Amino acid sequence: MRTEDGLTICVPSSVVREAEDAREATRKLGYVARAAAVFRADRLVVFPDREGERRRGGEYVRTVLGYAATPPELRKDLWGERDELRYVGVLPPLRVPWRTGSTPSGEESKTQGLVTEVGPEGRVRVNSPLREHPISLLVPSGMEVEQGERVTIRVSSREPVRARITGKPEEGFQVVGADLSEALAGDGLAVATSRHGEELSVSRLGGIVSDAREAGGYTVAFGSPERGLPEMLGLSPDGIRAAVADGRSVEPDPGFDLWLNTIPAQASEVVRTEEALFVTLGSLTLTE
């Protein structure tokens, strides 16, 4: 079941920059995936922050998160064996009620596939349980897909393979890579999380929730350890604080409707991204 309004979560490619090893990086991304599942996110966007990356960057982050977002029974077929997935055994279960279909028995059934390449003339290459190698399928008219997204496939025959894309899975969330400006151009109230933003209060929360409902949900962006959104975007923290205090837009405007400090009583010098996810989304998804 979906919430009435959509939720897009944006995390940087540098989100695991402080992880000591691949196991710890995988565990951290598991918490990010859990937050996306718990708060019913539609999309989890990994945006580039190459200056902040260390040993593991955007490809690693997208792969582990994409694997976590895939129904367990399809993970091996869709992702195969990759170095980035060496420690996926530490990922926590998302417990999303996946519906992936069943083996055909005279009637059409459905499964899921992973878009590995977007080609010309409305066709894409898709990893699926139907074949060992990706298959080429036509994207339905009016539907847009990106590399890394999962799609729902209607199967009429496995020998020979006859299948078609019918849409995107209704359960879980999609993991894609995109520039932050592209993610902010979609629907939803665009929120930047930062300790330099407006302090969230009980009295202010009602107005924010109302604005998000009118906008069709939220697009919420987070920084990485010891490297917040202002630094990534080349913005002055003092300038952000001054603009927030005066009720002005932050300049230059990166596309956010609101800069928000969701932990105004922060006592730790650094709040980890996965901690900020649960705190922030737990507040913003409260209902009246």
C-alpha positions, 0 to 999 in steps of 0.5 A: 500500500502506498501513501497518498503523497510521494517521497523521494530521498536523495543521498550523496555518492559520498554517503559511506566516506567514513566507513572503514571497510566494505562490510561497514559500508554495506551495513550503513547502506542497509540502514539507508535502505531500511529508512526508505522502506519504513517511510514508504519512499518511492525513489532513492536518488544517489547524487554525485559528490565526487569531491567527498568520495573516498574508496567507495563512490556512486557505483558502489552505493547504487549497487548495494542499495539497488540490491537491497531494494530488490525482492530477495528471490530475484536478487541472484538472477538480477544482480549476479556476483559483483565485488560490491555485493561481497558483504550483503549478508549483513543487510537487514531485511526490509520486510516489504510485502513483495509480489513478484509473480510465479512460474507460468502454468498455462497462463501469463504470470509476472516477474521483475527485471532490472534495467541495465541499459536504455537504448534507442527507439524505446527499447531497454536491456533488462536483467531478468530470471527469464534468461542468463543474459539481458533481454531487449524489451520495448518500453510501453508508450508514455512510460519512462525508465532509467538505468538501475530501475526495476520494471514489472514484466508480464511473461506469456512464454519462457520457451521461447521467451515472450515477455513485455514490460507493463509498468514499474513495481508497486511495492518497495522503492526504486534506486537511481543515479541522478544529479541533485538538480534533476531530482529537485525538478520533480514534484514534492516539497524540496527540503534540504537537511542541514544544521544551518537551516530553520529549526524544526518546531512543533508549531512549524511542523504543521505548516510544512506537512500542509505544504508538502501535501499540496506539493504532492509529497517530499523530496528530501536531501541529506549530506554525508558525514563531515560534509553537509549539503552546503559544502557540497553545493558551495554555499556559505553556512553563514549565508544560509543562516542569514537567509533563513533568519530573514525569510529569504531564499538561499542564493545561489538557489540550488532548487530547495523550497526549505532548508531545515534543521530537524535536530535543533538540540543536536549535542553530537558534533556530527549526525550520521546520515542514516540517523538523520534519515530516521529523525527527519522522516519520522517528523515529516511523515507525521499526520494531523 
